[in-house]
Every structure is written in C-alpha cells, then in structure tokens.
Amino acid sequence: MWGGSKEILLAYKSDLSNNSQKTLWATSLTLLAIFSFYDLQIAQAINQPASGFGNFLADFGLILGHILIICAAIIYSFQNTKNAKIFATLILLFEAYLVNVNYGAVGGTATIILSFIVAKFFFLANPQLTHPNIKTGAKYLCISALVYPFIFVHSLKVVWGRIRFRNLSTDYLEFSRWFEPQGVTGGHSFPSGHTAMGVMACYVILLLPKKYHTTALLLTVPWALAVGASRMIIGAHYASDVTFSLLIGFSILLFLNRKLNETV
C-alpha cells in the first residue's frame, strides 16, 4: 500500500513542479517580449541614480547569496569523502576572495564570520542536517552558485556586450535590445549579476526540511525581486536583464529542488 501511495505522492509533486516551471517560463517570456519594445522607456521613466534604496542594494544586494553559499560549503565539507572536502574548501576560498574584494578586508572578514554563525544555526536548529539529502542540497547549492552567477552570468555579460543604461550617451544610440548580442564591447548589462546573487538567497530551501520552504521563499523571493528592482532604478540594468536572471535562477532552483525531493 505504501509503495502505491509513494508513487502517487511523487507524481503529484512532479506535477506541481512542472506547473511552477511552466508558469515561470510563460510569465518570463511574456515579460521579455514586452521589454523588447519598452526596455528603454522603462529605464528612462524610473532612473534615479541617487536613490538610497538602489545604492544600498548595489552595495549589499550580494551579501545574502554569499552568506548562503559559504554556509552550504561548510555543510558539504562534512561529507566523508576527500573530493567533497576539497570541493567545499575551494568554494570557501573563492568566496573568501570575493567578499574581501566586494567589502574590503574588514567587511569581508565580518561576512565570513557571520556566515559561520549562520552555519552554526543550521547545525543547532536543523535536526536533519546529517541526513544525506541536506548534504546533497548543499552540494547542489555550491555547484549551482559556481555555474549560474559566477560562470554563466558573468561569461554571458562579456560576450553579449550590452551597454548599461547609465553608460548610454544622451542620444541613446548605443542602446540595444536584450536579444541582440553586441560582442565584446565592455558593456556588462545583460544579464544582471546582482539579481542572480539575489536569487541565490532563495536556494536556502535546498538546506531546509520541506515544512520550512514556504516561509523561506516568502522571505527570500521579495529580496531577489528587490535586488533586481534596485539595479533598474539606478540605471545599472534594464528590466529584461533582471527578468532573464530571475528566469534562469528560479528554473535551476525548481529543477534542483525536484531532484532533491524525488525520494519521500
């Protein structure tokens, strides 16, 4: 009887995940189609380079993503394999370098210390932390962080060459639509790296029992959206840059969460 119930539950969860994926893609592609025509007008309408909100998140919009990635690396380092420990150590060293570049020696050190405190919270508050799925989630999070914001997004920025709104001349002649790659121009507008790191905060669900997923997403999805909006407000990105990063980031998260929960 339980075997049949398990199959039904897995099928139900798969349907929910597939529906979420379809909704995400349908909504995002619709918005990208709209922004193909109105990206520049939207940027002109909302541009506020001196915005306190925009500049605050320009400085600190990456921090939750960095903290979570460091936490995941710490958790994954407790795997009893040499390769896992080496990979986790490399992620920790890479993150230590990034936060020191972004926030300076003092800010970077404070971020690392805070990350270890948060990781300690996971160890104390999450009785399932030793469960293989939690460590698998930590591995997925570390790999996706390496591939999504650090490799995919930043590589695409370089080869796409879209000029940021704030770097356009007054006649906007350098403006290009999001689906028109310009080559290596020095422009790094498409896609949004800050938004990608904002979305990484949502990957916390890979480290949590399912009963906490809704609460975690209610806290982290608005953060990701706020980071994206802040980039548009200060002229660092267009609406399509942000939408594309959200689409890719949440698509990866849905896929990984489905894989992680294939066993009930």
PyRosetta script that sets phi, psi and omega in degrees:
from pyrosetta import init, pose_from_sequence

init()
pose = pose_from_sequence("MWGGSKEILLAYKSDLSNNSQKTLWATSLTLLAIFSFYDLQIAQAINQPASGFGNFLADFGLILGHILIICAAIIYSFQNTKNAKIFATLILLFEAYLVNVNYGAVGGTATIILSFIVAKFFFLANPQLTHPNIKTGAKYLCISALVYPFIFVHSLKVVWGRIRFRNLSTDYLEFSRWFEPQGVTGGHSFPSGHTAMGVMACYVILLLPKKYHTTALLLTVPWALAVGASRMIIGAHYASDVTFSLLIGFSILLFLNRKLNETV")
pose.set_psi(1, -44.9)
pose.set_omega(1, -178.5)
pose.set_phi(2, -63.3)
pose.set_psi(2, -36.2)
pose.set_omega(2, 179.3)
pose.set_phi(3, -58.9)
pose.set_psi(3, -44.1)
pose.set_omega(3, 178.7)
pose.set_phi(4, -66.0)
pose.set_psi(4, -40.6)
pose.set_omega(4, 179.0)
pose.set_phi(5, -63.8)
pose.set_psi(5, -38.4)
pose.set_omega(5, 179.3)
pose.set_phi(6, -63.5)
pose.set_psi(6, -42.5)
pose.set_omega(6, 179.6)
pose.set_phi(7, -64.0)
pose.set_psi(7, -40.4)
pose.set_omega(7, 178.9)
pose.set_phi(8, -63.7)
pose.set_psi(8, -43.8)
pose.set_omega(8, -179.2)
pose.set_phi(9, -64.2)
pose.set_psi(9, -41.9)
pose.set_omega(9, 178.1)
pose.set_phi(10, -62.5)
pose.set_psi(10, -41.8)
pose.set_omega(10, 179.1)
pose.set_phi(11, -64.3)
pose.set_psi(11, -40.3)
pose.set_omega(11, 179.5)
pose.set_phi(12, -64.1)
pose.set_psi(12, -45.1)
pose.set_omega(12, 178.7)
pose.set_phi(13, -63.8)
pose.set_psi(13, -38.0)
pose.set_omega(13, 178.6)
pose.set_phi(14, -64.0)
pose.set_psi(14, -39.9)
pose.set_omega(14, 178.6)
pose.set_phi(15, -63.7)
pose.set_psi(15, -43.3)
pose.set_omega(15, 179.0)
pose.set_phi(16, -61.0)
pose.set_psi(16, -44.3)
pose.set_omega(16, -179.7)
pose.set_phi(17, -64.5)
pose.set_psi(17, -43.4)
pose.set_omega(17, 179.2)
pose.set_phi(18, -63.4)
pose.set_psi(18, -40.1)
pose.set_omega(18, 178.8)
pose.set_phi(19, -65.2)
pose.set_psi(19, -40.0)
pose.set_omega(19, 177.9)
pose.set_phi(20, -63.3)
pose.set_psi(20, -41.7)
pose.set_omega(20, 179.5)
pose.set_phi(21, -63.7)
pose.set_psi(21, -43.0)
pose.set_omega(21, 179.8)
pose.set_phi(22, -64.9)
pose.set_psi(22, -42.2)
pose.set_omega(22, 179.3)
pose.set_phi(23, -63.5)
pose.set_psi(23, -43.6)
pose.set_omega(23, 179.0)
pose.set_phi(24, -59.0)
pose.set_psi(24, -48.6)
pose.set_omega(24, -177.4)
pose.set_phi(25, -68.6)
pose.set_psi(25, -41.1)
pose.set_omega(25, 179.9)
pose.set_phi(26, -63.0)
pose.set_psi(26, -44.9)
pose.set_omega(26, -180.0)
pose.set_phi(27, -65.5)
pose.set_psi(27, -46.2)
pose.set_omega(27, -176.8)
pose.set_phi(28, -65.6)
pose.set_psi(28, -43.5)
pose.set_omega(28, -179.5)
pose.set_phi(29, -67.0)
pose.set_psi(29, -34.8)
pose.set_omega(29, 175.5)
pose.set_phi(30, -63.4)
pose.set_psi(30, -45.7)
pose.set_omega(30, 178.9)
pose.set_phi(31, -64.3)
pose.set_psi(31, -41.3)
pose.set_omega(31, 179.0)
pose.set_phi(32, -63.5)
pose.set_psi(32, -35.6)
pose.set_omega(32, 176.8)
pose.set_phi(33, -64.8)
pose.set_psi(33, -42.2)
pose.set_omega(33, 178.5)
pose.set_phi(34, -65.3)
pose.set_psi(34, -44.7)
pose.set_omega(34, -177.8)
pose.set_phi(35, -68.5)
pose.set_psi(35, -17.6)
pose.set_omega(35, 175.0)
pose.set_phi(36, -60.0)
pose.set_psi(36, -28.1)
pose.set_omega(36, -178.2)
pose.set_phi(37, -102.5)
pose.set_psi(37, -26.3)
pose.set_omega(37, -169.6)
pose.set_phi(38, -121.8)
pose.set_psi(38, 9.5)
pose.set_omega(38, -180.0)
pose.set_phi(39, -53.6)
pose.set_psi(39, -49.8)
pose.set_omega(39, -175.8)
pose.set_phi(40, -66.3)
pose.set_psi(40, -42.9)
pose.set_omega(40, -179.3)
pose.set_phi(41, -63.9)
pose.set_psi(41, -39.7)
pose.set_omega(41, 177.8)
pose.set_phi(42, -64.0)
pose.set_psi(42, -44.9)
pose.set_omega(42, 179.4)
pose.set_phi(43, -60.3)
pose.set_psi(43, -41.6)
pose.set_omega(43, 178.7)
pose.set_phi(44, -63.9)
pose.set_psi(44, -39.2)
pose.set_omega(44, -174.5)
pose.set_phi(45, -71.8)
pose.set_psi(45, -35.2)
pose.set_omega(45, -172.9)
pose.set_phi(46, -105.6)
pose.set_psi(46, 0.0)
pose.set_omega(46, -174.2)
pose.set_phi(47, -63.4)
pose.set_psi(47, 118.4)
pose.set_omega(47, 176.7)
pose.set_phi(48, -139.9)
pose.set_psi(48, 82.8)
pose.set_omega(48, -175.2)
pose.set_phi(49, -57.6)
pose.set_psi(49, -26.4)
pose.set_omega(49, -177.3)
pose.set_phi(50, -94.4)
pose.set_psi(50, 8.0)
pose.set_omega(50, -177.8)
pose.set_phi(51, -56.7)
pose.set_psi(51, 125.8)
pose.set_omega(51, 177.2)
pose.set_phi(52, -64.0)
pose.set_psi(52, -41.9)
pose.set_omega(52, 177.9)
pose.set_phi(53, -60.2)
pose.set_psi(53, -48.8)
pose.set_omega(53, -178.0)
pose.set_phi(54, -63.6)
pose.set_psi(54, -42.7)
pose.set_omega(54, -177.3)
pose.set_phi(55, -75.7)
pose.set_psi(55, -30.5)
pose.set_omega(55, 175.5)
pose.set_phi(56, -62.6)
pose.set_psi(56, -46.8)
pose.set_omega(56, -179.5)
pose.set_phi(57, -75.5)
pose.set_psi(57, -21.5)
pose.set_omega(57, 171.7)
pose.set_phi(58, -63.1)
pose.set_psi(58, -36.6)
pose.set_omega(58, -179.7)
pose.set_phi(59, -81.9)
pose.set_psi(59, -37.8)
pose.set_omega(59, -170.5)
pose.set_phi(60, -121.3)
pose.set_psi(60, 6.7)
pose.set_omega(60, -178.5)
pose.set_phi(61, -67.9)
pose.set_psi(61, -18.0)
pose.set_omega(61, -179.1)
pose.set_phi(62, -88.4)
pose.set_psi(62, -13.9)
pose.set_omega(62, -163.5)
pose.set_phi(63, -67.1)
pose.set_psi(63, -39.7)
pose.set_omega(63, -180.0)
pose.set_phi(64, -64.2)
pose.set_psi(64, -39.7)
pose.set_omega(64, 177.1)
pose.set_phi(65, -61.3)
pose.set_psi(65, -45.2)
pose.set_omega(65, 179.3)
pose.set_phi(66, -62.3)
pose.set_psi(66, -44.9)
pose.set_omega(66, -179.2)
pose.set_phi(67, -60.6)
pose.set_psi(67, -43.9)
pose.set_omega(67, -178.0)
pose.set_phi(68, -66.3)
pose.set_psi(68, -40.7)
pose.set_omega(68, 179.4)
pose.set_phi(69, -63.7)
pose.set_psi(69, -41.9)
pose.set_omega(69, 177.6)
pose.set_phi(70, -63.0)
pose.set_psi(70, -43.1)
pose.set_omega(70, 177.6)
pose.set_phi(71, -59.2)
pose.set_psi(71, -44.4)
pose.set_omega(71, -179.8)
pose.set_phi(72, -62.4)
pose.set_psi(72, -40.3)
pose.set_omega(72, 179.2)
pose.set_phi(73, -64.9)
pose.set_psi(73, -39.1)
pose.set_omega(73, 177.7)
pose.set_phi(74, -62.5)
pose.set_psi(74, -46.6)
pose.set_omega(74, 180.0)
pose.set_phi(75, -62.2)
pose.set_psi(75, -43.9)
pose.set_omega(75, -177.3)
pose.set_phi(76, -68.3)
pose.set_psi(76, -24.6)
pose.set_omega(76, 180.0)
pose.set_phi(77, -65.8)
pose.set_psi(77, -14.4)
pose.set_omega(77, 178.8)
pose.set_phi(78, -85.7)
pose.set_psi(78, 1.2)
pose.set_omega(78, 170.9)
pose.set_phi(79, -64.7)
pose.set_psi(79, 142.2)
pose.set_omega(79, -176.1)
pose.set_phi(80, -88.8)
pose.set_psi(80, 46.5)
pose.set_omega(80, 174.7)
pose.set_phi(81, -133.8)
pose.set_psi(81, 147.2)
pose.set_omega(81, -178.0)
pose.set_phi(82, -64.2)
pose.set_psi(82, -42.8)
pose.set_omega(82, -178.3)
pose.set_phi(83, -62.5)
pose.set_psi(83, -39.8)
pose.set_omega(83, 178.9)
pose.set_phi(84, -63.2)
pose.set_psi(84, -43.4)
pose.set_omega(84, -179.2)
pose.set_phi(85, -66.1)
pose.set_psi(85, -39.2)
pose.set_omega(85, 178.4)
pose.set_phi(86, -65.1)
pose.set_psi(86, -46.3)
pose.set_omega(86, -179.9)
pose.set_phi(87, -61.2)
pose.set_psi(87, -46.1)
pose.set_omega(87, 179.7)
pose.set_phi(88, -61.5)
pose.set_psi(88, -40.5)
pose.set_omega(88, 179.0)
pose.set_phi(89, -63.9)
pose.set_psi(89, -41.6)
pose.set_omega(89, 178.5)
pose.set_phi(90, -63.4)
pose.set_psi(90, -41.2)
pose.set_omega(90, 177.2)
pose.set_phi(91, -62.4)
pose.set_psi(91, -43.8)
pose.set_omega(91, 179.2)
pose.set_phi(92, -61.9)
pose.set_psi(92, -43.0)
pose.set_omega(92, 179.1)
pose.set_phi(93, -65.4)
pose.set_psi(93, -41.6)
pose.set_omega(93, 178.7)
pose.set_phi(94, -63.5)
pose.set_psi(94, -43.1)
pose.set_omega(94, 178.8)
pose.set_phi(95, -66.2)
pose.set_psi(95, -39.4)
pose.set_omega(95, 178.0)
pose.set_phi(96, -60.0)
pose.set_psi(96, -40.7)
pose.set_omega(96, 177.1)
pose.set_phi(97, -63.4)
pose.set_psi(97, -46.8)
pose.set_omega(97, -176.1)
pose.set_phi(98, -63.9)
pose.set_psi(98, -45.9)
pose.set_omega(98, -177.3)
pose.set_phi(99, -69.2)
pose.set_psi(99, -29.5)
pose.set_omega(99, 175.8)
pose.set_phi(100, -71.6)
pose.set_psi(100, -34.5)
pose.set_omega(100, 175.0)
pose.set_phi(101, -67.7)
pose.set_psi(101, -43.5)
pose.set_omega(101, -175.8)
pose.set_phi(102, -74.0)
pose.set_psi(102, -37.8)
pose.set_omega(102, -170.6)
pose.set_phi(103, -120.5)
pose.set_psi(103, 4.2)
pose.set_omega(103, -178.5)
pose.set_phi(104, 80.3)
pose.set_psi(104, 174.5)
pose.set_omega(104, -175.8)
pose.set_phi(105, -61.7)
pose.set_psi(105, -45.5)
pose.set_omega(105, -177.7)
pose.set_phi(106, -69.6)
pose.set_psi(106, -49.6)
pose.set_omega(106, -179.5)
pose.set_phi(107, -64.3)
pose.set_psi(107, -39.1)
pose.set_omega(107, 178.9)
pose.set_phi(108, -64.6)
pose.set_psi(108, -44.0)
pose.set_omega(108, 178.4)
pose.set_phi(109, -63.4)
pose.set_psi(109, -41.2)
pose.set_omega(109, 178.4)
pose.set_phi(110, -62.7)
pose.set_psi(110, -39.3)
pose.set_omega(110, 178.8)
pose.set_phi(111, -64.1)
pose.set_psi(111, -42.4)
pose.set_omega(111, 179.5)
pose.set_phi(112, -64.7)
pose.set_psi(112, -44.0)
pose.set_omega(112, 178.8)
pose.set_phi(113, -61.9)
pose.set_psi(113, -44.7)
pose.set_omega(113, 178.6)
pose.set_phi(114, -60.9)
pose.set_psi(114, -38.7)
pose.set_omega(114, 179.4)
pose.set_phi(115, -62.6)
pose.set_psi(115, -40.8)
pose.set_omega(115, 178.7)
pose.set_phi(116, -67.4)
pose.set_psi(116, -34.3)
pose.set_omega(116, 177.0)
pose.set_phi(117, -65.8)
pose.set_psi(117, -44.0)
pose.set_omega(117, 178.4)
pose.set_phi(118, -63.9)
pose.set_psi(118, -41.3)
pose.set_omega(118, 177.6)
pose.set_phi(119, -61.0)
pose.set_psi(119, -39.6)
pose.set_omega(119, 177.1)
pose.set_phi(120, -61.1)
pose.set_psi(120, -37.3)
pose.set_omega(120, 177.2)
pose.set_phi(121, -60.8)
pose.set_psi(121, -42.5)
pose.set_omega(121, 177.8)
pose.set_phi(122, -59.4)
pose.set_psi(122, -41.8)
pose.set_omega(122, -179.2)
pose.set_phi(123, -66.3)
pose.set_psi(123, -36.9)
pose.set_omega(123, -177.2)
pose.set_phi(124, -81.4)
pose.set_psi(124, -38.6)
pose.set_omega(124, -171.1)
pose.set_phi(125, -94.1)
pose.set_psi(125, -17.2)
pose.set_omega(125, -174.6)
pose.set_phi(126, -111.1)
pose.set_psi(126, 100.2)
pose.set_omega(126, -177.7)
pose.set_phi(127, -66.6)
pose.set_psi(127, -14.1)
pose.set_omega(127, -179.2)
pose.set_phi(128, -94.6)
pose.set_psi(128, 9.3)
pose.set_omega(128, -174.0)
pose.set_phi(129, -59.4)
pose.set_psi(129, -29.3)
pose.set_omega(129, 179.2)
pose.set_phi(130, -84.2)
pose.set_psi(130, -5.3)
pose.set_omega(130, 178.2)
pose.set_phi(131, -67.3)
pose.set_psi(131, 138.3)
pose.set_omega(131, -178.1)
pose.set_phi(132, -53.4)
pose.set_psi(132, -33.8)
pose.set_omega(132, -178.5)
pose.set_phi(133, -63.7)
pose.set_psi(133, -34.5)
pose.set_omega(133, 179.9)
pose.set_phi(134, -67.9)
pose.set_psi(134, -43.3)
pose.set_omega(134, 178.5)
pose.set_phi(135, -69.1)
pose.set_psi(135, -33.4)
pose.set_omega(135, 174.8)
pose.set_phi(136, -65.3)
pose.set_psi(136, -40.2)
pose.set_omega(136, 176.4)
pose.set_phi(137, -61.5)
pose.set_psi(137, -38.9)
pose.set_omega(137, 177.4)
pose.set_phi(138, -63.9)
pose.set_psi(138, -40.4)
pose.set_omega(138, 177.5)
pose.set_phi(139, -63.5)
pose.set_psi(139, -46.4)
pose.set_omega(139, 178.8)
pose.set_phi(140, -58.2)
pose.set_psi(140, -41.3)
pose.set_omega(140, -178.0)
pose.set_phi(141, -65.1)
pose.set_psi(141, -44.5)
pose.set_omega(141, -179.8)
pose.set_phi(142, -63.7)
pose.set_psi(142, -44.1)
pose.set_omega(142, -179.1)
pose.set_phi(143, -65.8)
pose.set_psi(143, -44.2)
pose.set_omega(143, -179.0)
pose.set_phi(144, -65.9)
pose.set_psi(144, -34.2)
pose.set_omega(144, 176.7)
pose.set_phi(145, -63.8)
pose.set_psi(145, -41.5)
pose.set_omega(145, -179.9)
pose.set_phi(146, -67.4)
pose.set_psi(146, -42.9)
pose.set_omega(146, -174.3)
pose.set_phi(147, -80.7)
pose.set_psi(147, -42.8)
pose.set_omega(147, -171.2)
pose.set_phi(148, -78.8)
pose.set_psi(148, -73.6)
pose.set_omega(148, -177.2)
pose.set_phi(149, -73.1)
pose.set_psi(149, -36.2)
pose.set_omega(149, -171.1)
pose.set_phi(150, -82.4)
pose.set_psi(150, -37.5)
pose.set_omega(150, -178.3)
pose.set_phi(151, -101.8)
pose.set_psi(151, -58.5)
pose.set_omega(151, -174.3)
pose.set_phi(152, -62.7)
pose.set_psi(152, -55.8)
pose.set_omega(152, -175.2)
pose.set_phi(153, -62.8)
pose.set_psi(153, -47.9)
pose.set_omega(153, -175.6)
pose.set_phi(154, -71.3)
pose.set_psi(154, -32.4)
pose.set_omega(154, 175.9)
pose.set_phi(155, -68.4)
pose.set_psi(155, -42.1)
pose.set_omega(155, 179.9)
pose.set_phi(156, -64.7)
pose.set_psi(156, -37.8)
pose.set_omega(156, 176.6)
pose.set_phi(157, -53.8)
pose.set_psi(157, -47.0)
pose.set_omega(157, -174.5)
pose.set_phi(158, -65.2)
pose.set_psi(158, -47.1)
pose.set_omega(158, -174.7)
pose.set_phi(159, -80.9)
pose.set_psi(159, -21.8)
pose.set_omega(159, -179.2)
pose.set_phi(160, -79.5)
pose.set_psi(160, -37.6)
pose.set_omega(160, 171.8)
pose.set_phi(161, 65.3)
pose.set_psi(161, 27.6)
pose.set_omega(161, 179.8)
pose.set_phi(162, -76.1)
pose.set_psi(162, 130.9)
pose.set_omega(162, -178.0)
pose.set_phi(163, -78.8)
pose.set_psi(163, 133.1)
pose.set_omega(163, 177.8)
pose.set_phi(164, -63.4)
pose.set_psi(164, 152.0)
pose.set_omega(164, 179.6)
pose.set_phi(165, -58.3)
pose.set_psi(165, -41.6)
pose.set_omega(165, -176.5)
pose.set_phi(166, -70.2)
pose.set_psi(166, -12.3)
pose.set_omega(166, 178.9)
pose.set_phi(167, -102.1)
pose.set_psi(167, 2.2)
pose.set_omega(167, 178.3)
pose.set_phi(168, -73.7)
pose.set_psi(168, 150.8)
pose.set_omega(168, 172.3)
pose.set_phi(169, -73.4)
pose.set_psi(169, 169.7)
pose.set_omega(169, -174.8)
pose.set_phi(170, -64.7)
pose.set_psi(170, -20.6)
pose.set_omega(170, 178.2)
pose.set_phi(171, -94.1)
pose.set_psi(171, -0.4)
pose.set_omega(171, 175.5)
pose.set_phi(172, 60.4)
pose.set_psi(172, 24.4)
pose.set_omega(172, -176.6)
pose.set_phi(173, -65.7)
pose.set_psi(173, -24.4)
pose.set_omega(173, -177.9)
pose.set_phi(174, -83.3)
pose.set_psi(174, -4.7)
pose.set_omega(174, -178.0)
pose.set_phi(175, -63.9)
pose.set_psi(175, 138.2)
pose.set_omega(175, 174.7)
pose.set_phi(176, -135.8)
pose.set_psi(176, 151.0)
pose.set_omega(176, 177.8)
pose.set_phi(177, -75.5)
pose.set_psi(177, 159.1)
pose.set_omega(177, -169.9)
pose.set_phi(178, -61.8)
pose.set_psi(178, -27.6)
pose.set_omega(178, -176.7)
pose.set_phi(179, -94.7)
pose.set_psi(179, 13.3)
pose.set_omega(179, -179.5)
pose.set_phi(180, -112.8)
pose.set_psi(180, 90.8)
pose.set_omega(180, 179.7)
pose.set_phi(181, -63.3)
pose.set_psi(181, 138.7)
pose.set_omega(181, -176.3)
pose.set_phi(182, -106.2)
pose.set_psi(182, -5.6)
pose.set_omega(182, -174.8)
pose.set_phi(183, 84.3)
pose.set_psi(183, -168.9)
pose.set_omega(183, -177.3)
pose.set_phi(184, -81.3)
pose.set_psi(184, 98.0)
pose.set_omega(184, -177.3)
pose.set_phi(185, -112.3)
pose.set_psi(185, -10.8)
pose.set_omega(185, -171.8)
pose.set_phi(186, 94.9)
pose.set_psi(186, -9.7)
pose.set_omega(186, 176.3)
pose.set_phi(187, -81.7)
pose.set_psi(187, 136.0)
pose.set_omega(187, -175.9)
pose.set_phi(188, -128.6)
pose.set_psi(188, 37.1)
pose.set_omega(188, -174.8)
pose.set_phi(189, -78.3)
pose.set_psi(189, -40.3)
pose.set_omega(189, -172.9)
pose.set_phi(190, -109.4)
pose.set_psi(190, 126.4)
pose.set_omega(190, -8.3)
pose.set_phi(191, -88.9)
pose.set_psi(191, -174.8)
pose.set_omega(191, -175.3)
pose.set_phi(192, -86.8)
pose.set_psi(192, 117.3)
pose.set_omega(192, 178.2)
pose.set_phi(193, -72.1)
pose.set_psi(193, -39.7)
pose.set_omega(193, 177.0)
pose.set_phi(194, -59.8)
pose.set_psi(194, -43.4)
pose.set_omega(194, 179.6)
pose.set_phi(195, -63.2)
pose.set_psi(195, -40.4)
pose.set_omega(195, 178.2)
pose.set_phi(196, -58.6)
pose.set_psi(196, -42.7)
pose.set_omega(196, 178.6)
pose.set_phi(197, -72.1)
pose.set_psi(197, -30.4)
pose.set_omega(197, 173.9)
pose.set_phi(198, -62.8)
pose.set_psi(198, -42.1)
pose.set_omega(198, 178.1)
pose.set_phi(199, -64.6)
pose.set_psi(199, -33.5)
pose.set_omega(199, -179.8)
pose.set_phi(200, -57.1)
pose.set_psi(200, -27.9)
pose.set_omega(200, 177.4)
pose.set_phi(201, -61.1)
pose.set_psi(201, -30.9)
pose.set_omega(201, -179.8)
pose.set_phi(202, -70.5)
pose.set_psi(202, -18.7)
pose.set_omega(202, -179.5)
pose.set_phi(203, -70.5)
pose.set_psi(203, -0.9)
pose.set_omega(203, 176.0)
pose.set_phi(204, -57.4)
pose.set_psi(204, -25.6)
pose.set_omega(204, -179.1)
pose.set_phi(205, -63.9)
pose.set_psi(205, -21.4)
pose.set_omega(205, 177.9)
pose.set_phi(206, -70.1)
pose.set_psi(206, -15.1)
pose.set_omega(206, -179.1)
pose.set_phi(207, -106.1)
pose.set_psi(207, 0.3)
pose.set_omega(207, -172.9)
pose.set_phi(208, -117.2)
pose.set_psi(208, 150.8)
pose.set_omega(208, 169.7)
pose.set_phi(209, -59.6)
pose.set_psi(209, 153.3)
pose.set_omega(209, -173.4)
pose.set_phi(210, -59.0)
pose.set_psi(210, -29.7)
pose.set_omega(210, -176.1)
pose.set_phi(211, -66.2)
pose.set_psi(211, -16.5)
pose.set_omega(211, 179.6)
pose.set_phi(212, -99.9)
pose.set_psi(212, -1.0)
pose.set_omega(212, -173.7)
pose.set_phi(213, -62.7)
pose.set_psi(213, -45.7)
pose.set_omega(213, -177.2)
pose.set_phi(214, -61.3)
pose.set_psi(214, -46.8)
pose.set_omega(214, 179.5)
pose.set_phi(215, -61.8)
pose.set_psi(215, -43.4)
pose.set_omega(215, -179.3)
pose.set_phi(216, -62.4)
pose.set_psi(216, -42.3)
pose.set_omega(216, -179.2)
pose.set_phi(217, -70.6)
pose.set_psi(217, -33.7)
pose.set_omega(217, 177.1)
pose.set_phi(218, -63.7)
pose.set_psi(218, -26.7)
pose.set_omega(218, 178.8)
pose.set_phi(219, -88.6)
pose.set_psi(219, -35.9)
pose.set_omega(219, -171.4)
pose.set_phi(220, -94.5)
pose.set_psi(220, -31.3)
pose.set_omega(220, 178.9)
pose.set_phi(221, -62.4)
pose.set_psi(221, -46.1)
pose.set_omega(221, 175.8)
pose.set_phi(222, -58.4)
pose.set_psi(222, -34.4)
pose.set_omega(222, 176.8)
pose.set_phi(223, -61.6)
pose.set_psi(223, -47.8)
pose.set_omega(223, -179.8)
pose.set_phi(224, -60.7)
pose.set_psi(224, -42.5)
pose.set_omega(224, 179.7)
pose.set_phi(225, -67.2)
pose.set_psi(225, -38.5)
pose.set_omega(225, 179.4)
pose.set_phi(226, -65.5)
pose.set_psi(226, -40.8)
pose.set_omega(226, 177.9)
pose.set_phi(227, -61.7)
pose.set_psi(227, -45.0)
pose.set_omega(227, 178.3)
pose.set_phi(228, -61.4)
pose.set_psi(228, -45.0)
pose.set_omega(228, 179.7)
pose.set_phi(229, -62.5)
pose.set_psi(229, -39.4)
pose.set_omega(229, -179.0)
pose.set_phi(230, -62.8)
pose.set_psi(230, -34.9)
pose.set_omega(230, 180.0)
pose.set_phi(231, -68.6)
pose.set_psi(231, -34.0)
pose.set_omega(231, 177.3)
pose.set_phi(232, -70.6)
pose.set_psi(232, -40.9)
pose.set_omega(232, -175.2)
pose.set_phi(233, -62.9)
pose.set_psi(233, -37.9)
pose.set_omega(233, -177.9)
pose.set_phi(234, -92.5)
pose.set_psi(234, 9.2)
pose.set_omega(234, 174.4)
pose.set_phi(235, 79.8)
pose.set_psi(235, 14.4)
pose.set_omega(235, -179.6)
pose.set_phi(236, -81.4)
pose.set_psi(236, -26.0)
pose.set_omega(236, -177.5)
pose.set_phi(237, -147.1)
pose.set_psi(237, 158.0)
pose.set_omega(237, 172.5)
pose.set_phi(238, -92.1)
pose.set_psi(238, 166.3)
pose.set_omega(238, 179.7)
pose.set_phi(239, -59.0)
pose.set_psi(239, -37.0)
pose.set_omega(239, -179.3)
pose.set_phi(240, -69.0)
pose.set_psi(240, -34.0)
pose.set_omega(240, 177.0)
pose.set_phi(241, -59.4)
pose.set_psi(241, -45.2)
pose.set_omega(241, -178.3)
pose.set_phi(242, -68.8)
pose.set_psi(242, -45.4)
pose.set_omega(242, -178.4)
pose.set_phi(243, -60.6)
pose.set_psi(243, -42.5)
pose.set_omega(243, -179.6)
pose.set_phi(244, -62.6)
pose.set_psi(244, -43.4)
pose.set_omega(244, 178.8)
pose.set_phi(245, -63.8)
pose.set_psi(245, -40.9)
pose.set_omega(245, 177.2)
pose.set_phi(246, -62.2)
pose.set_psi(246, -43.7)
pose.set_omega(246, -179.3)
pose.set_phi(247, -59.5)
pose.set_psi(247, -51.1)
pose.set_omega(247, -177.5)
pose.set_phi(248, -66.2)
pose.set_psi(248, -44.7)
pose.set_omega(248, -177.5)
pose.set_phi(249, -62.8)
pose.set_psi(249, -45.9)
pose.set_omega(249, -179.2)
pose.set_phi(250, -74.0)
pose.set_psi(250, -29.6)
pose.set_omega(250, 175.7)
pose.set_phi(251, -63.4)
pose.set_psi(251, -44.5)
pose.set_omega(251, 178.2)
pose.set_phi(252, -63.3)
pose.set_psi(252, -42.3)
pose.set_omega(252, -179.4)
pose.set_phi(253, -62.0)
pose.set_psi(253, -45.1)
pose.set_omega(253, 179.0)
pose.set_phi(254, -61.4)
pose.set_psi(254, -41.6)
pose.set_omega(254, 179.5)
pose.set_phi(255, -63.6)
pose.set_psi(255, -47.2)
pose.set_omega(255, -178.1)
pose.set_phi(256, -67.2)
pose.set_psi(256, -39.2)
pose.set_omega(256, 179.6)
pose.set_phi(257, -65.2)
pose.set_psi(257, -37.3)
pose.set_omega(257, 177.2)
pose.set_phi(258, -64.7)
pose.set_psi(258, -44.0)
pose.set_omega(258, 179.0)
pose.set_phi(259, -63.4)
pose.set_psi(259, -40.0)
pose.set_omega(259, -177.0)
pose.set_phi(260, -66.4)
pose.set_psi(260, -30.7)
pose.set_omega(260, -174.7)
pose.set_phi(261, -105.7)
pose.set_psi(261, 22.8)
pose.set_omega(261, 177.4)
pose.set_phi(262, -68.4)
pose.set_psi(262, -22.7)
pose.set_omega(262, 174.5)
pose.set_phi(263, -102.5)
pose.set_psi(263, 136.8)
pose.set_omega(263, -177.1)
pose.set_phi(264, -98.5)
pose.dump_pdb("model.pdb")
